[in-house]
Amino acid sequence: MTAPLATTPTDQADRFFSWLRAVGVVLPSCAIKQNQPGERLRVAHTALAAAAADRDCGAVAPERLALVPVTQQHWPTLCRLRVRPEQEPFVPPPLAVLRAQTFDPANPSDVFAIELDGRPIGMFTSKPRRPNLVWFAHFLVDQSVQGRGIGRWAFQSYLNMLARAGFRGNVGLNVHRDNPAVIQFYSEQGFSFDPTNDVGEHLGMQVTLPG
Ligand SMILES: CC(C)(COP(=O)(O)OP(=O)(O)OC[C@H]1O[C@@H](n2cnc3c(N)ncnc32)[C@H](O)[C@@H]1OP(=O)(O)O)[C@@H](O)C(=O)NCCC(=O)NCCS
């Protein structure tokens, strides 16, 4: 039997919300707390317009972004993030990070989620290696929102966070030798090659944070 047609504004709003969810539009929680059906529809249309604008690939406004320490609640979403197929050799999947955190708790990294409008869309890890060296790794942004300035914002925020915490040593990382765009990106941030940390196909890079 087919469902009865929506007749009241409340029905229409509920159907619209169901459809938005079905096509993968994530609404801000304020949108679903609205009680007035007319207001709920207006908010839903606004959210839909914002989602459509997202697909237009403009730069993302920094006020929509946040770096937050990962909690248990983040992992189901983080484990669904995907890089482009050709980027898969460059970074382990988030599940591998979760496994390492779970099965090697004596050697933990700090894991950060990059949030867009409160939704995790990327991540990275940071780990002290020596008193004057922290190691940056597992950096990824979901393929759906790459190329919009989020990675650059997250990386600069990370370096600022270290500086604000009073860290004055070196930041090191490995980058795949076949990932020239990202090598260029790190070079622009002041990183230079550090062959003492080359590992297989991955080149070592390092920068010294100013004192
Ligand atoms: C690296 C990564 C996190 C950057 O995130 P992002 O949100 O796409 O980055 P931005 O939009 O801020 O772009 C930052 C710079 O990255 C470079 N870049 C990254 N990936 C690129 C690609 N596939 N093609 C071209 N440039 C790329 C560009 O130089 C860009 O600079 P621009 O803004 O001057 O063009 C993302 O591309 C990613 O997840 N890549 C796959 C995983 C990976 O390679 N991680 C790095 C491990 S060391």
The ligand as an SDF file (V2000), in Angstrom:
LIG
                    3D

 48 50  0  0  0  0  0  0  0  0999 V2000
   46.3770   16.3700    1.7820 C   0  0  0  0  0  0  0  0  0  0  0  0
   44.9200   16.7030    2.0990 C   0  0  0  0  0  0  0  0  0  0  0  0
   44.6490   16.3790    3.5730 C   0  0  0  0  0  0  0  0  0  0  0  0
   44.7230   18.2020    1.8610 C   0  0  0  0  0  0  0  0  0  0  0  0
   43.4020   18.5150    2.2040 O   0  0  0  0  0  0  0  0  0  0  0  0
   42.5290   19.5420    1.3230 P   0  0  0  0  0  0  0  0  0  0  0  0
   41.4030   20.0040    2.1430 O   0  0  0  0  0  0  0  0  0  0  0  0
   42.2420   18.9470    0.0010 O   0  0  0  0  0  0  0  0  0  0  0  0
   43.6290   20.7080    1.1560 O   0  0  0  0  0  0  0  0  0  0  0  0
   43.4160   22.2170    0.6970 P   0  0  0  0  0  0  0  0  0  0  0  0
   42.1760   22.3730   -0.1050 O   0  0  0  0  0  0  0  0  0  0  0  0
   43.5960   23.0820    1.8880 O   0  0  0  0  0  0  0  0  0  0  0  0
   44.6550   22.4040   -0.2670 O   0  0  0  0  0  0  0  0  0  0  0  0
   45.9270   22.5920    0.2900 C   0  0  0  0  0  0  0  0  0  0  0  0
   46.9940   22.3970   -0.7450 C   0  0  0  0  0  0  0  0  0  0  0  0
   47.1720   21.0000   -0.9120 O   0  0  0  0  0  0  0  0  0  0  0  0
   47.6710   20.7410   -2.2240 C   0  0  0  0  0  0  0  0  0  0  0  0
   46.9880   19.5670   -2.6920 N   0  0  0  0  0  0  0  0  0  0  0  0
   46.5930   18.5800   -1.8960 C   0  0  0  0  0  0  0  0  0  0  0  0
   46.0850   17.5650   -2.5950 N   0  0  0  0  0  0  0  0  0  0  0  0
   46.1370   17.9220   -3.8730 C   0  0  0  0  0  0  0  0  0  0  0  0
   45.7730   17.2840   -5.0950 C   0  0  0  0  0  0  0  0  0  0  0  0
   45.2410   16.0480   -5.1260 N   0  0  0  0  0  0  0  0  0  0  0  0
   45.9550   17.9400   -6.2300 N   0  0  0  0  0  0  0  0  0  0  0  0
   46.4840   19.1680   -6.2310 C   0  0  0  0  0  0  0  0  0  0  0  0
   46.8600   19.8200   -5.0970 N   0  0  0  0  0  0  0  0  0  0  0  0
   46.6880   19.1980   -3.9470 C   0  0  0  0  0  0  0  0  0  0  0  0
   47.5270   22.0150   -3.0050 C   0  0  0  0  0  0  0  0  0  0  0  0
   48.8260   22.5550   -3.1000 O   0  0  0  0  0  0  0  0  0  0  0  0
   46.6940   22.9230   -2.1280 C   0  0  0  0  0  0  0  0  0  0  0  0
   47.1500   24.2110   -2.2320 O   0  0  0  0  0  0  0  0  0  0  0  0
   46.2920   25.3550   -2.9850 P   0  0  0  0  0  0  0  0  0  0  0  0
   45.1400   25.6390   -2.0700 O   0  0  0  0  0  0  0  0  0  0  0  0
   47.2530   26.4790   -3.0860 O   0  0  0  0  0  0  0  0  0  0  0  0
   45.8730   24.7790   -4.2970 O   0  0  0  0  0  0  0  0  0  0  0  0
   43.9340   15.9320    1.1830 C   0  0  0  0  0  0  0  0  0  0  0  0
   44.2400   16.2240   -0.1530 O   0  0  0  0  0  0  0  0  0  0  0  0
   43.9870   14.4360    1.3850 C   0  0  0  0  0  0  0  0  0  0  0  0
   43.2930   13.8850    2.2300 O   0  0  0  0  0  0  0  0  0  0  0  0
   44.8160   13.7280    0.5780 N   0  0  0  0  0  0  0  0  0  0  0  0
   44.9000   12.2860    0.6490 C   0  0  0  0  0  0  0  0  0  0  0  0
   45.7060   11.8230    1.8420 C   0  0  0  0  0  0  0  0  0  0  0  0
   47.1180   12.3880    1.8560 C   0  0  0  0  0  0  0  0  0  0  0  0
   47.8110   12.4400    0.8420 O   0  0  0  0  0  0  0  0  0  0  0  0
   47.5420   12.8120    3.0510 N   0  0  0  0  0  0  0  0  0  0  0  0
   48.8390   13.3680    3.2740 C   0  0  0  0  0  0  0  0  0  0  0  0
   49.6620   12.3560    3.9610 C   0  0  0  0  0  0  0  0  0  0  0  0
   51.2980   12.9810    4.2440 S   0  0  0  0  0  0  0  0  0  0  0  0
  1  2  1  0
  2  3  1  0
  2  4  1  0
  2 36  1  0
  4  5  1  0
  5  6  1  0
  6  7  2  0
  6  8  1  0
  6  9  1  0
  9 10  1  0
 10 11  2  0
 10 12  1  0
 10 13  1  0
 13 14  1  0
 14 15  1  0
 15 16  1  0
 15 30  1  0
 16 17  1  0
 17 18  1  0
 17 28  1  0
 18 19  1  0
 18 27  1  0
 19 20  2  0
 20 21  1  0
 21 22  1  0
 21 27  2  0
 22 23  1  0
 22 24  2  0
 24 25  1  0
 25 26  2  0
 26 27  1  0
 28 29  1  0
 28 30  1  0
 30 31  1  0
 31 32  1  0
 32 33  2  0
 32 34  1  0
 32 35  1  0
 36 37  1  0
 36 38  1  0
 38 39  2  0
 38 40  1  0
 40 41  1  0
 41 42  1  0
 42 43  1  0
 43 44  2  0
 43 45  1  0
 45 46  1  0
 46 47  1  0
 47 48  1  0
M  END
$$$$
